[in-house]
């Protein structure tokens, strides 16, 4: 039987996703990704099946790579800051 993914690996992946989402310049997209990441991890917190955990972990790693590409894409095209972004100073 395969070993389960450690809690520290999950925490590290979560932090990497949140850190990458913070790099998105547009406030709306950035807050969307923060919520999406948190909601996904909370919804799958109770999964105990090792194979399902591995599948979820691989999907999250693919999402991290996708998010990295999205950050590059968002930075290529400048945007007008919204009022919320102006007040936040982002």
C-alpha positions as CSV (number, residue, x, y, z in Angstrom):
1,X,0.0,0.0,0.0
2,X,1.2,3.5,-0.9
3,X,2.0,6.0,1.8
4,X,-0.2,9.1,2.3
5,X,0.9,12.6,1.4
6,X,2.2,14.3,4.5
7,X,0.5,17.3,6.0
8,X,3.6,19.4,5.6
9,X,3.5,18.7,1.8
10,X,-0.2,19.9,1.7
11,X,0.6,23.0,3.7
12,X,3.6,23.8,1.4
13,X,1.5,23.4,-1.7
14,X,-1.3,25.6,-0.2
15,X,1.2,28.3,0.6
16,X,2.7,28.1,-2.9
17,X,-0.7,28.5,-4.5
18,X,-1.6,31.4,-2.3
19,X,1.7,33.1,-2.8
20,X,1.4,32.7,-6.6
21,X,-2.1,34.1,-6.5
22,X,-0.9,37.2,-4.7
23,X,1.3,38.0,-7.7
24,X,-1.8,38.6,-10.0
25,X,-2.0,42.3,-10.5
26,X,-5.8,42.6,-10.9
27,X,-7.7,42.7,-7.6
28,X,-10.8,40.7,-8.9
29,X,-8.7,37.8,-10.2
30,X,-6.4,37.8,-7.2
31,X,-9.3,37.6,-4.7
32,X,-11.1,35.0,-6.9
33,X,-8.0,32.7,-6.8
34,X,-7.5,33.2,-3.1
35,X,-11.1,32.1,-2.4
36,X,-11.0,29.3,-4.9
37,X,-7.8,27.8,-3.4
38,X,-9.1,28.1,0.2
39,X,-12.5,26.6,-0.7
40,X,-10.9,23.7,-2.6
41,X,-8.6,22.8,0.3
42,X,-11.4,23.1,2.8
43,X,-13.8,21.0,0.8
44,X,-11.3,18.2,0.4
45,X,-9.9,18.3,3.9
46,X,-11.8,15.1,5.0
47,X,-10.6,12.9,2.2
48,X,-8.9,9.8,3.8
49,X,-8.4,7.6,0.7
50,X,-4.7,7.6,-0.2
51,X,-5.3,7.2,-3.9
52,X,-7.8,10.1,-3.9
53,X,-5.4,12.2,-2.0
54,X,-2.7,11.6,-4.5
55,X,-5.1,12.5,-7.3
56,X,-6.0,15.7,-5.6
57,X,-2.4,16.6,-4.9
58,X,-1.5,16.1,-8.5
59,X,-4.4,18.2,-9.6
60,X,-3.3,21.0,-7.2
61,X,0.2,20.8,-8.6
62,X,-1.2,21.2,-12.2
63,X,-3.3,24.2,-10.9
64,X,-0.1,25.7,-9.5
65,X,1.6,25.5,-12.9
66,X,-1.5,26.9,-14.6
67,X,-1.6,29.8,-12.1
68,X,2.0,30.6,-12.8
69,X,1.2,30.9,-16.5
70,X,-1.8,33.1,-15.7
71,X,0.4,35.4,-13.6
72,X,2.7,35.9,-16.5
73,X,-0.2,36.5,-18.9
74,X,-1.8,39.0,-16.6
75,X,1.4,41.0,-16.2
76,X,1.8,41.2,-20.0
77,X,-1.2,43.4,-20.4
78,X,-1.5,46.5,-18.2
79,X,-4.9,47.3,-16.7
80,X,-6.6,50.3,-15.1
81,X,-6.7,50.0,-11.4
82,X,-10.2,49.8,-9.8
83,X,-11.1,52.0,-6.9
84,X,-10.6,49.1,-4.5
85,X,-7.0,48.6,-5.8
86,X,-6.3,52.3,-5.5
87,X,-7.4,52.3,-1.9
88,X,-5.5,49.1,-1.1
89,X,-2.3,50.4,-2.8
90,X,-1.8,47.3,-5.0
